[in-house]
């Protein structure tokens, strides 16, 4: 039987996704398991016994995740379109000057850095992080519902 999954924990896991790892959900316990590329290679190449002691402890769970279809992968960093969330935030601004400035910031080289700098300068950081959290919550909720997993 599936556990009731914490929406907050799924959102937090999605927020910290990195290119060098993937996160999976254990639907029976609600545990989120992060598998690094290094751990994946160790398990796939059967080199668990050569892993450092501190890392060896978690490798059986990594093997279980990789060898089972029971653990759905959380949306990856590449599936969460941060640029699209920035565009939606920009479009949502009522002040035309602010909206245009933010939309300009997300185009071209260094868009993420320029956007962050622009929201700081316009004193919109808190509004941005609230908007982003709501967007990630919606992504997490849609993902949980698509996998028919109960959540709170």
N, C-alpha and C positions, 0 to 999 in steps of 0.2 A: 504494500500500500504506500502511496506517495505521501511524503511529509507535506505539511503546509509550509510553503517557501516564503522566506522573508523578501518582500519586494525591495526593501532598502538594501539588503545584502547583495542582491542581483545588480541593482543600480550602482552600488559602490564598486562591485567587481568590473562592471562595464567601464566605469570611469577610469580605472587604473590599468586597462588592457595595454599591453606592450607588443611591439612587433616580434619580440623573441620568445613569446609564450602564448598559450591559449588557455582559456578557463572553461571548465566543464561543471555541470551541476549533477550531483548525486540526488536523483529524485526521491530516493527512499529516506535520506537523512536531511536533505536541504543543504548539505555541505558543498561549498564551491572548491573545486580542486584546480589549482593552477599548475600547468605542465610547461616547463621551460623547454626550449629547443634542445638544450644540452641533455636534460633528463629524457626527453623523447629519444634522442640518438642513443643514449646509454642503454635504454630498455630495448630498442629495436635491434641494436648490435649485441645484446646479451652481455653488456659490460657492467652490470650492477655491482658485481663483486669488486670491481676496481674503483668504485666511487668512494669519495671520502666518507668517513663514518657519519658525519652530520647529515649527509645527503642520502645515505643508504636507507635510512629509516622510512623515507617517503616514497621510495621507488616501487614497492609492491602496489601502492595505491595508483601510481602512475601507470604501471603495467595493467592493472585492472581497468583503468579508464581507457587505455589504448586498445585493449583486447575486447572490449564490450561495446555494445550499441546502446547500453542502458544510460550512458552519461551524455546528454546532449551538450554540444558546445555552445557557450554563450555567444551572443553577437560579438564579432571581433572588432578590433579598432577600425578595420576597413569596411565593415558593414554599418558602423555608426558614422554617418556622414556629417562630421563636425562642420565642414564648410556649409552644408545645407542648413544646419542649425543656426550658424552665424548669419546666413542670408535671411532666414525666417525672422530672426531677432531684429535684423536691420530693417526689414520690411514692416515689422510691427511698430516701429517708432512713429509716433504721431507728428513730431516736428520734422518737416520736410528737409531742413538743412541737416539735422542730425542723421536722418534716414539716408540722405545722399552721401554724407561723409562716411558713414559706416559701409554703405554699399561700395563706395570707391575703395575703401580700405581692404576689402576682401578679394580684390582682383589684382592679379600680377604677382610678381616675385615677393616673397615674404609676407603673404596675405595674413597668415595666422599671427605673426609677430606684430604686424601693423594694426590688425584688428584689436589685439590686446592693448596695444599702446593707445589706440583711439578711444576705446571704452574707458580706459583710466583717465585720459585727458577730459573726456566728456562726463566724468563722474557717473558712469553707467555700469561699473563693475558689479555691484550687488544685483542690479536688475538682470545683467547678463547671466550671472551664475544661477540665479533663480530660474530664469528662462531655460537655461541649459539643463538644469536638474529636472525640470518638468518634462522636457523633451526626452531625456534619458529614461525617466520614469515611464513615459508612454512606450518607448522602445522595449523596455523590460517587461511591461505589462503585456504588450502585444506578443512578445516572445513566449512568455509563460502561458498565455492563452492558446497560442499556436501549438504548444507542446501539451496542452490540456493539464497543466500543473496548477494545483490550488495555491493561492498566495494570500498573504495578509499585508 
